[in-house]
Amino acid sequence: MTNFIFFGDMLVMAFMAVLAVWILSRGKSKTLDEIARIPLEDEEHDG
């Protein structure tokens, strides 16, 4: 039973790692930079 849980957990972790790599590799660098800056530029400041 312990082996079943261990290998199941390893399978889920491998799936999540592949999913993260796939999502990060399919986007263009400029698009990812724009998405990453959203939290930094979410407020409009009057100068």
MOPAC internal coordinates of N, CA, C and O (Angstrom, degrees):
PM7 1SCF
backbone

  N    0.0000 0     0.00 0     0.00 0    0    0    0
  C    1.4532 1     0.00 0     0.00 0    1    0    0
  C    1.5305 1   110.90 1     0.00 0    2    1    0
  O    1.2310 1   120.88 1   140.41 1    3    2    1
  N    1.3205 1   115.92 1   -39.59 1    3    2    1
  C    1.4637 1   119.65 1   179.99 1    5    3    2
  C    1.5263 1   110.64 1   -63.78 1    6    5    3
  O    1.2310 1   120.46 1   139.79 1    7    6    5
  N    1.3262 1   116.73 1   -40.21 1    7    6    5
  C    1.4651 1   120.02 1   178.18 1    9    7    6
  C    1.5244 1   110.86 1   -63.92 1   10    9    7
  O    1.2310 1   119.99 1   141.44 1   11   10    9
  N    1.3086 1   117.62 1   -38.56 1   11   10    9
  C    1.4640 1   121.49 1   178.97 1   13   11   10
  C    1.5261 1   110.79 1   -61.40 1   14   13   11
  O    1.2310 1   120.50 1   134.87 1   15   14   13
  N    1.3226 1   116.66 1   -45.13 1   15   14   13
  C    1.4671 1   121.23 1   179.06 1   17   15   14
  C    1.5243 1   110.35 1   -66.35 1   18   17   15
  O    1.2310 1   120.32 1   137.33 1   19   18   17
  N    1.3357 1   116.98 1   -42.67 1   19   18   17
  C    1.4559 1   121.01 1  -179.35 1   21   19   18
  C    1.5230 1   111.41 1   -62.16 1   22   21   19
  O    1.2310 1   120.02 1   129.51 1   23   22   21
  N    1.3304 1   117.58 1   -50.49 1   23   22   21
  C    1.4622 1   120.42 1  -178.40 1   25   23   22
  C    1.5263 1   111.79 1   -68.82 1   26   25   23
  O    1.2310 1   119.96 1   147.56 1   27   26   25
  N    1.3058 1   117.68 1   -32.44 1   27   26   25
  C    1.4551 1   120.50 1   174.40 1   29   27   26
  C    1.5166 1   111.23 1   -64.25 1   30   29   27
  O    1.2310 1   120.55 1   137.99 1   31   30   29
  N    1.3127 1   116.56 1   -42.01 1   31   30   29
  C    1.4542 1   121.48 1   178.04 1   33   31   30
  C    1.5296 1   110.76 1   -64.98 1   34   33   31
  O    1.2310 1   120.29 1   138.03 1   35   34   33
  N    1.3300 1   117.05 1   -41.97 1   35   34   33
  C    1.4687 1   120.97 1   177.50 1   37   35   34
  C    1.5275 1   110.96 1   -62.95 1   38   37   35
  O    1.2310 1   120.22 1   141.73 1   39   38   37
  N    1.3109 1   117.19 1   -38.27 1   39   38   37
  C    1.4592 1   121.51 1   178.69 1   41   39   38
  C    1.5297 1   110.89 1   -64.86 1   42   41   39
  O    1.2310 1   120.29 1   136.21 1   43   42   41
  N    1.3236 1   117.05 1   -43.79 1   43   42   41
  C    1.4624 1   121.00 1   178.70 1   45   43   42
  C    1.5244 1   110.84 1   -65.71 1   46   45   43
  O    1.2310 1   120.06 1   138.24 1   47   46   45
  N    1.3244 1   117.49 1   -41.76 1   47   46   45
  C    1.4668 1   120.17 1   178.91 1   49   47   46
  C    1.5269 1   111.21 1   -64.94 1   50   49   47
  O    1.2310 1   119.93 1   140.76 1   51   50   49
  N    1.3206 1   117.73 1   -39.24 1   51   50   49
  C    1.4632 1   120.95 1   177.63 1   53   51   50
  C    1.5245 1   110.13 1   -64.64 1   54   53   51
  O    1.2310 1   120.25 1   138.65 1   55   54   53
  N    1.3253 1   117.12 1   -41.35 1   55   54   53
  C    1.4607 1   120.44 1   178.26 1   57   55   54
  C    1.5259 1   110.99 1   -61.50 1   58   57   55
  O    1.2310 1   119.95 1   135.52 1   59   58   57
  N    1.3191 1   117.70 1   -44.48 1   59   58   57
  C    1.4596 1   120.89 1  -179.04 1   61   59   58
  C    1.5315 1   111.23 1   -66.38 1   62   61   59
  O    1.2310 1   119.98 1   142.54 1   63   62   61
  N    1.3324 1   117.65 1   -37.46 1   63   62   61
  C    1.4592 1   120.62 1   178.21 1   65   63   62
  C    1.5274 1   110.56 1   -65.89 1   66   65   63
  O    1.2310 1   120.19 1   136.27 1   67   66   65
  N    1.3370 1   117.25 1   -43.73 1   67   66   65
  C    1.4579 1   121.04 1   178.30 1   69   67   66
  C    1.5237 1   110.16 1   -64.23 1   70   69   67
  O    1.2310 1   119.99 1   139.72 1   71   70   69
  N    1.3175 1   117.62 1   -40.28 1   71   70   69
  C    1.4547 1   121.28 1   178.58 1   73   71   70
  C    1.5311 1   111.36 1   -62.40 1   74   73   71
  O    1.2310 1   120.06 1   136.26 1   75   74   73
  N    1.3224 1   117.50 1   -43.74 1   75   74   73
  C    1.4650 1   120.94 1   179.06 1   77   75   74
  C    1.5168 1   111.29 1   -64.22 1   78   77   75
  O    1.2310 1   119.91 1   137.00 1   79   78   77
  N    1.3217 1   117.78 1   -43.00 1   79   78   77
  C    1.4633 1   121.04 1   178.65 1   81   79   78
  C    1.5205 1   110.05 1   -64.45 1   82   81   79
  O    1.2310 1   119.89 1   138.94 1   83   82   81
  N    1.3169 1   117.81 1   -41.06 1   83   82   81
  C    1.4578 1   121.58 1  -179.45 1   85   83   82
  C    1.5338 1   111.04 1   -64.29 1   86   85   83
  O    1.2310 1   120.16 1   136.01 1   87   86   85
  N    1.3180 1   117.30 1   -43.99 1   87   86   85
  C    1.4650 1   120.80 1  -179.56 1   89   87   86
  C    1.5278 1   110.42 1   -65.87 1   90   89   87
  O    1.2310 1   120.11 1   137.29 1   91   90   89
  N    1.3248 1   117.40 1   -42.71 1   91   90   89
  C    1.4612 1   119.98 1  -178.54 1   93   91   90
  C    1.5201 1   112.53 1   -72.24 1   94   93   91
  O    1.2310 1   119.75 1   152.48 1   95   94   93
  N    1.3152 1   118.09 1   -27.52 1   95   94   93
  C    1.4639 1   119.67 1  -176.63 1   97   95   94
  C    1.5244 1   112.72 1   -87.13 1   98   97   95
  O    1.2310 1   119.43 1   160.70 1   99   98   97
  N    1.3239 1   118.69 1   -19.30 1   99   98   97
  C    1.4592 1   119.26 1  -176.37 1  101   99   98
  C    1.5192 1   112.61 1   -84.98 1  102  101   99
  O    1.2310 1   119.84 1   162.03 1  103  102  101
  N    1.3154 1   117.91 1   -17.97 1  103  102  101
  C    1.4571 1   120.86 1  -179.27 1  105  103  102
  C    1.5177 1   111.44 1   -87.40 1  106  105  103
  O    1.2310 1   121.26 1   -25.52 1  107  106  105
  N    1.3102 1   115.19 1   154.48 1  107  106  105
  C    1.4504 1   119.74 1   176.00 1  109  107  106
  C    1.5190 1   109.42 1   -78.95 1  110  109  107
  O    1.2310 1   120.87 1   -26.68 1  111  110  109
  N    1.2978 1   115.94 1   153.32 1  111  110  109
  C    1.4567 1   120.87 1  -177.54 1  113  111  110
  C    1.5265 1   111.59 1   -60.12 1  114  113  111
  O    1.2310 1   120.47 1   138.28 1  115  114  113
  N    1.3346 1   116.72 1   -41.72 1  115  114  113
  C    1.4650 1   119.58 1  -178.85 1  117  115  114
  C    1.5238 1   110.71 1   -65.19 1  118  117  115
  O    1.2310 1   120.25 1   138.76 1  119  118  117
  N    1.3135 1   117.12 1   -41.24 1  119  118  117
  C    1.4639 1   120.83 1   179.73 1  121  119  118
  C    1.5266 1   110.72 1   -63.46 1  122  121  119
  O    1.2310 1   120.32 1   136.52 1  123  122  121
  N    1.3283 1   116.99 1   -43.48 1  123  122  121
  C    1.4610 1   120.13 1   179.29 1  125  123  122
  C    1.5247 1   111.24 1   -64.99 1  126  125  123
  O    1.2310 1   120.11 1   143.27 1  127  126  125
  N    1.3322 1   117.40 1   -36.73 1  127  126  125
  C    1.4621 1   120.12 1   177.10 1  129  127  126
  C    1.5264 1   111.25 1   -64.71 1  130  129  127
  O    1.2310 1   120.46 1   138.97 1  131  130  129
  N    1.3355 1   116.73 1   -41.03 1  131  130  129
  C    1.4673 1   120.04 1   178.33 1  133  131  130
  C    1.5248 1   111.02 1   -64.43 1  134  133  131
  O    1.2310 1   120.14 1   138.91 1  135  134  133
  N    1.3192 1   117.33 1   -41.09 1  135  134  133
  C    1.4655 1   121.11 1   178.97 1  137  135  134
  C    1.5251 1   110.22 1   -65.15 1  138  137  135
  O    1.2310 1   120.23 1   139.65 1  139  138  137
  N    1.3220 1   117.17 1   -40.35 1  139  138  137
  C    1.4615 1   120.87 1  -178.08 1  141  139  138
  C    1.5247 1   111.75 1   -67.77 1  142  141  139
  O    1.2310 1   119.79 1   153.83 1  143  142  141
  N    1.3389 1   118.01 1   -26.17 1  143  142  141
  C    1.4641 1   121.07 1  -178.41 1  145  143  142
  C    1.5234 1   113.22 1   -85.64 1  146  145  143
  O    1.2310 1   119.10 1   172.72 1  147  146  145
  N    1.3114 1   119.32 1    -7.28 1  147  146  145
  C    1.4671 1   121.50 1  -177.97 1  149  147  146
  C    1.5317 1   112.02 1   -55.61 1  150  149  147
  O    1.2310 1   118.88 1   131.47 1  151  150  149
  N    1.3418 1   119.74 1   -48.53 1  151  150  149
  C    1.4779 1   117.78 1   179.97 1  153  151  150
  C    1.5240 1   113.51 1   -63.75 1  154  153  151
  O    1.2310 1   120.22 1   153.93 1  155  154  153
  N    1.3291 1   117.19 1   -26.07 1  155  154  153
  C    1.4607 1   120.10 1  -178.54 1  157  155  154
  C    1.5226 1   112.16 1   -80.01 1  158  157  155
  O    1.2310 1   120.10 1   155.99 1  159  158  157
  N    1.3156 1   117.41 1   -24.01 1  159  158  157
  C    1.4552 1   121.32 1  -174.96 1  161  159  158
  C    1.5299 1   112.30 1  -119.68 1  162  161  159
  O    1.2310 1   120.43 1  -147.99 1  163  162  161
  N    1.3183 1   116.79 1    32.01 1  163  162  161
  C    1.4608 1   119.46 1  -175.98 1  165  163  162
  C    1.5344 1   113.34 1   -85.47 1  166  165  163
  O    1.2310 1   119.92 1   169.99 1  167  166  165
  N    1.2934 1   117.76 1   -10.01 1  167  166  165
  C    1.4563 1   120.57 1   179.67 1  169  167  166
  C    1.5177 1   109.82 1  -114.23 1  170  169  167
  O    1.2310 1   121.05 1   -38.90 1  171  170  169
  N    1.3043 1   115.59 1   141.10 1  171  170  169
  C    1.4557 1   120.32 1   175.48 1  173  171  170
  C    1.5216 1   108.51 1   -96.69 1  174  173  171
  O    1.2310 1   120.91 1   -55.69 1  175  174  173
  N    1.3034 1   115.86 1   124.31 1  175  174  173
  C    1.4685 1   121.06 1   179.53 1  177  175  174
  C    1.5176 1   109.18 1  -106.39 1  178  177  175
  O    1.2310 1   121.23 1   -49.55 1  179  178  177
  N    1.2936 1   115.25 1   130.45 1  179  178  177
  C    1.4638 1   119.65 1   175.95 1  181  179  178
  C    1.5226 1   108.28 1   -86.58 1  182  181  179
  O    1.2310 1   121.88 1   -58.02 1  183  182  181
  N    1.3297 1   114.00 1   121.98 1  183  182  181
  C    1.4200 1   122.15 1  -169.67 1  185  183  182
  C    1.4415 1   121.81 1   -70.84 1  186  185  183
  O    1.2310 1   120.10 1   180.00 1  187  186  185

